[in-house]
Amino acid sequence: MTAAPDLLAAIVAATRRITDVRAERESLDALERRAAKASPRGDLFDAALARVDRVNVVAECKRRSPSKGVLCADYDPVAIARKYEQGGAAAISVLTEPTFFDGALDHLTAVRNAVALPLLRKDFIVDPYQLFEARAAGADAILLIVAALAQSDLLMLQRRARELGLASVVEVHDDDELTRAIDAGAKVIGVNNRNLRTLAVDVEASYRLAARMPKDVVAVSESGLQSRADLERLSSAGYRAFLIGERFMTDADPVRALRSLTESRPSTNARDALSAVEGRVPSPEPRQ
């Protein structure tokens, strides 16, 4: 039997080749000088995801995914990001991986110039060079995927990101990866419900890992989230933020879609007042 292809390994290999090419075009010294002009707000990103007075959604700009193909043929990350800001997102994630997601660093730069929200560079970070790229392009945070990194590299990249003023979302999918993220001292841990090796989605992954999440960590659930009920159940399990992309990218009205997840539902009294205005008799309160 032929083994299933390891998509994550393919993406990481492509990322290393692309990073080497970019490093040949622009030296690390030159990139560092560009990055020094930026003022990343890693602390603001962390604080935005930790707020307890709202539903914290990290809304994603993503043209294509390996599992679904092209999500938005007429892709304009700036227009999308502005809609996310209008819709009440806590932060915005911008895909910059070019081969499998049609992303680009230029997308991140353009979004940084258009919105004030904290930005996450969504990519497969495997080299410190990419951290300087992220800072130079206007990111406030970067993604570190545990499955793509040796533990020594995870520790090194997290430390270097912090030194550059960038927050880190450390992404896991199973118990072993969560243990590694905790051992690395991650402050923000994202549970990707999608297995990056097979692309299978299982939202139960977030529930399975919730009990082991340290109390001082901001837990983020990623992928496969569709409804306000999904977010409410995960909030009850301890998740503080939610990274959502395809749900918005395939909706004709991302502002409405985002608000349907983040805005508070009316209370019983508010519904009764609305009923009175519309000339309806409100439903009786349930008996205790």
C-alpha positions in Angstrom: 0.0 0.0 0.0 1.3 3.4 -0.9 1.6 5.8 2.0 -0.5 8.9 1.9 1.5 12.0 0.9 2.6 14.2 3.8 1.3 17.6 2.8 3.0 19.4 5.8 6.4 18.0 4.8 5.9 19.2 1.2 4.9 22.7 2.3 7.8 23.0 4.7 10.3 21.8 2.0 8.8 24.4 -0.4 9.1 27.1 2.3 12.7 26.4 2.9 13.5 26.7 -0.9 11.5 29.9 -1.2 13.2 31.4 1.9 16.6 30.5 0.5 15.8 32.3 -2.8 14.6 35.4 -1.0 17.7 35.5 1.2 19.8 35.4 -1.9 17.9 38.4 -3.3 18.0 40.4 -0.1 20.7 39.9 2.5 19.8 39.4 6.1 21.7 42.6 7.0 19.5 44.6 4.5 16.4 42.9 5.7 17.2 43.7 9.3 17.6 47.4 8.5 14.2 47.4 6.9 12.7 45.5 9.8 14.2 48.0 12.3 11.9 50.7 10.9 8.8 48.8 11.9 7.1 48.9 15.3 5.4 45.6 15.9 2.8 45.4 18.7 3.1 41.8 19.9 1.7 42.8 23.3 -1.3 44.3 21.7 -1.9 41.1 19.7 -1.7 39.0 22.9 -4.1 41.4 24.7 -6.6 41.4 21.9 -6.9 37.6 22.0 -7.1 37.5 25.8 -10.1 39.9 26.2 -13.0 38.5 28.2 -15.6 41.1 27.3 -16.2 39.9 23.7 -15.9 37.0 21.3 -12.3 37.2 20.0 -12.2 36.2 16.3 -8.9 36.2 14.3 -10.4 36.6 10.8 -8.2 35.3 8.0 -7.4 36.6 4.5 -6.8 33.5 2.4 -7.2 33.2 -1.4 -6.8 29.4 -1.6 -6.4 26.3 0.5 -5.0 22.9 -0.4 -8.2 21.3 0.8 -10.8 23.5 -0.9 -8.9 25.1 -3.8 -9.6 28.7 -4.7 -11.9 30.3 -2.1 -12.0 33.8 -3.6 -11.2 34.2 -7.3 -11.4 38.0 -7.0 -9.1 38.2 -4.0 -8.4 41.6 -2.6 -6.8 41.2 0.9 -7.1 45.0 1.7 -10.8 45.1 1.0 -11.4 41.9 2.9 -9.3 43.2 5.9 -11.3 46.4 6.0 -14.5 44.4 6.1 -13.1 42.3 9.0 -12.2 45.5 10.9 -15.7 46.8 10.3 -17.2 43.5 11.4 -15.5 43.5 14.8 -12.6 41.1 14.4 -10.1 41.1 17.3 -7.2 40.6 14.9 -6.5 39.6 11.2 -4.5 36.7 9.9 -2.9 37.1 6.5 -1.7 34.1 4.5 1.8 34.8 3.0 2.6 31.3 1.8 2.8 31.4 -2.0 2.9 27.9 -3.4 -0.1 26.2 -1.7 -2.2 29.2 -0.5 -1.5 31.9 -3.1 -0.2 34.2 -0.4 2.4 36.9 -0.5 4.3 39.2 1.9 3.0 42.1 -0.2 -0.5 41.2 0.9 0.6 41.6 4.5 2.2 45.0 3.8 -0.9 46.2 2.0 -3.2 45.1 4.9 -0.9 46.8 7.4 -1.2 50.0 5.6 -5.0 49.8 5.5 -6.2 48.7 9.0 -5.2 49.3 12.6 -6.0 45.8 14.0 -3.2 43.5 15.1 -1.9 41.3 12.3 -0.7 37.7 12.3 1.6 36.5 9.5 0.1 33.1 8.7 2.9 31.0 7.1 5.2 28.1 7.8 7.9 29.7 9.8 11.1 27.6 9.8 13.9 30.2 9.6 14.8 33.4 11.6 14.9 35.2 8.2 11.1 34.9 8.0 10.8 36.7 11.4 12.5 39.7 10.0 10.3 39.5 6.9 7.2 39.4 9.1 8.3 42.5 11.1 9.3 44.4 8.0 6.0 43.7 6.4 4.0 44.9 9.4 3.1 41.8 11.3 2.5 41.9 15.1 2.6 38.1 15.5 3.8 35.0 13.7 2.6 31.4 13.6 4.9 28.6 14.8 3.6 25.1 13.9 5.0 22.5 16.4 4.6 19.7 13.9 6.9 21.5 11.4 9.7 22.3 13.9 12.3 20.5 16.1 11.9 21.5 19.7 15.2 23.4 19.6 14.0 25.4 16.6 10.6 26.1 18.3 12.4 27.5 21.3 14.8 29.5 19.2 12.2 31.0 16.9 9.9 31.9 19.8 12.7 33.6 21.6 13.8 35.5 18.5 10.3 36.6 17.7 9.9 37.9 21.3 13.1 39.9 20.9 11.8 41.4 17.7 8.5 42.5 19.4 6.5 39.8 17.7 3.9 37.6 19.5 3.8 33.9 18.7 0.8 31.7 18.2 2.2 28.2 18.8 0.0 25.7 16.9 -0.7 22.1 17.9 -3.0 19.3 16.8 -2.5 16.5 19.3 -1.4 15.7 22.9 2.3 15.3 22.1 2.4 18.6 20.3 0.6 20.3 23.2 3.2 19.0 25.6 5.9 20.4 23.5 4.2 23.8 23.3 3.7 23.9 27.0 7.3 22.9 27.6 8.4 25.8 25.3 6.6 28.3 27.5 4.0 29.3 24.8 1.7 32.1 25.9 -0.8 31.6 23.1 -1.5 28.1 21.9 -3.7 27.4 18.9 -5.3 24.1 18.4 -5.7 23.4 14.7 -8.7 21.1 14.2 -7.2 20.3 10.7 -4.5 17.7 10.5 -2.0 19.4 8.3 -0.6 16.1 7.1 -3.9 14.7 5.8 -6.2 17.9 5.8 -8.9 16.0 7.8 -10.9 18.3 10.1 -12.0 17.2 13.5 -13.3 19.9 15.8 -13.2 17.4 18.7 -9.4 18.0 18.7 -10.0 21.3 20.5 -12.2 19.6 23.1 -9.7 16.8 23.7 -6.9 19.2 24.4 -8.9 21.8 26.4 -8.5 20.0 29.8 -4.7 20.1 29.5 -4.4 23.7 28.5 -2.6 25.7 31.3 -4.8 28.4 32.9 -2.3 31.2 32.1 -2.3 30.3 28.4 -4.6 32.0 25.8 -6.2 29.0 24.0 -7.2 29.5 20.3 -9.4 27.1 18.4 -8.6 27.0 14.6 -10.4 25.5 11.5 -13.8 24.0 11.0 -15.7 26.6 13.0 -19.0 27.6 11.4 -21.6 28.9 13.9 -22.0 31.0 17.0 -23.0 27.8 18.8 -19.5 26.3 17.9 -17.8 29.3 19.5 -20.0 29.3 22.6 -19.3 25.6 23.3 -15.6 26.1 22.8 -15.7 29.2 25.0 -17.3 27.0 27.7 -14.4 24.6 27.3 -11.9 27.4 27.9 -11.0 28.8 24.5 -10.5 32.6 24.4 -10.1 33.2 20.7 -11.0 31.6 17.3 -9.2 31.7 14.0 -11.6 31.5 11.1 -10.9 31.8 7.4 -12.9 29.7 5.0 -16.2 30.5 6.7 -15.7 34.2 5.8 -13.8 33.9 2.5 -16.7 31.9 1.0 -19.4 34.3 2.2 -20.7 37.1 0.0 -21.0 39.4 3.1 -18.1 38.8 5.4 -19.2 41.7 7.7 -22.5 40.1 8.3 -20.9 36.6 8.7 -18.4 38.0 11.2 -21.0 39.9 13.2 -23.2 36.8 13.4 -20.4 35.2 15.4 -19.3 38.1 17.5 -22.3 40.2 18.4 -24.3 39.5 21.5 -27.7 37.9 21.1 -30.6 39.9 22.5 -31.7 39.1 26.0 -35.2 37.9 26.8 -36.2 41.5 27.8 -34.8 42.9 24.5 -36.8 40.3 22.5 -39.9 41.2 24.4 -39.4 44.9 23.7 -38.9 44.1 20.0 -42.1 42.0 20.0 -44.0 44.9 21.5 -42.8 47.3 18.9 -43.8 44.9 16.2 -47.2 44.3 17.8 -46.5 40.7 18.8 -47.2 39.0 22.1 -43.9 37.8 23.6 -43.5 34.2 24.6 -44.0 33.5 28.3 -40.9 32.9 30.4 -40.3 29.2 31.1 -41.4 28.1 34.5 -38.7 27.4 37.0 
